[in-house]
Amino acid sequence: MLRFKILASVVPLLAAAVFARSEIGSVSHPCIALGDTSVELTSLFWTAGVHVAFTDDPTRATVRVQITDDADGADFAVVDDGLGSEPDSCQANPQTRLITIAAQPVDGGPVIYLSTDGPADYRIYVRSKTFSQREAAALIVGAHDGHRPFQAASL
């Protein structure tokens, strides 16, 4: 009976370790570098410092993000399929800000309304093999701390 209890307590720990290892060893998540800080999407909800949610109702949104077809008119442009990518720009460091996309708003976190129409707090241009429009919107909203706009970001 004691062996069964030990086995029953070890199996969940092994499952958690396998899950954590597959998450850590998986393909990198969308990430941008802002000076000394990296902003990265994570699927590990409990590790994220910022939880953003999306809504289809503009009246429930706290942040409006417009998808634009003009990279010059965008506040944030993601184009990562060219030769100019910077593979070392998003290495994890103590200043890494982790963002997660929640199904529902969490603790007063930002609620994003993503559309092709204005008015908008941010305008984004996304042509990417690795970033979706939702992920780019989550990164720009999560990167902005409300105190200062950023001037440049790298992929």
C-alpha positions, 0 to 999 in steps of 0.5 A: 500500500505504501508503494502505491501511495508513493507511486501516486504522489510521484506520477503527477510530479513527473507529468508536471516536469514533462509539461514544464520541459516541453514548454521550456524546450519548445519553439520560442514565443513571439518576443520583442526587445525594447532597449535592455528589456525584452517583452515575450508572450508566454503560455504559462499564465502564472509566470506572466506579469501582464495579462491581456484579453481581447474583446469583440465589443469596442465598449468593453475595451480599454485599449484599441488597436488598429490593423493597418496596411501601411507600415509607414503609418503604423506605431508598431510594424512586425516584418520578420520574414526578411534577412534583417532579423536579430536572433539574439535580441530577445534572450531572456534576462531579469528585465524580461516582461512576460505577457499572456493572452487570457480568455477573460480580463484579469485583475484590471489588465488591458482589454484589447479591441482589435479592428481595421477601423479607427480611432485607435490607441495604437496602429500595427502593421503585421507581415510575419511568418511567426507573429499573428496580429493578436500576438503583435497587439498583445506585445505592444499593449504589454510593452507599453507601461503607461509612462513612456512610449517606446521609440524602437523595438527589435525582433 
